């Protein structure tokens, strides 16, 4: 368990978390879910629903979906062509 300072324990108590729970939370990894930046670039912006692969992007709070193909390789080609057409750069940083 990670040892917390008195100030951190006092803050945890002020928000209703006991000291043992606060220590457990501090010991957890910082990122516990699949992060967008960690997703392989080969499948970025591809979403499968049923048989079809979709191009899925979120821009300015708007989700953009476009049905691509049932074949993964063809869907990747169509996705790359569509991204080039709308001039978006989605490479890993």
Protein Blocks (a to p, Z undefined) as FASTA:
>chain_A
ZZddfklmmmmmmnopafklmmmmmmpcfblcdcfklpcfklgoiacehjbccddddeeh
iacdddfbfcfklmmmmmmmmmmmnopafbdZZ
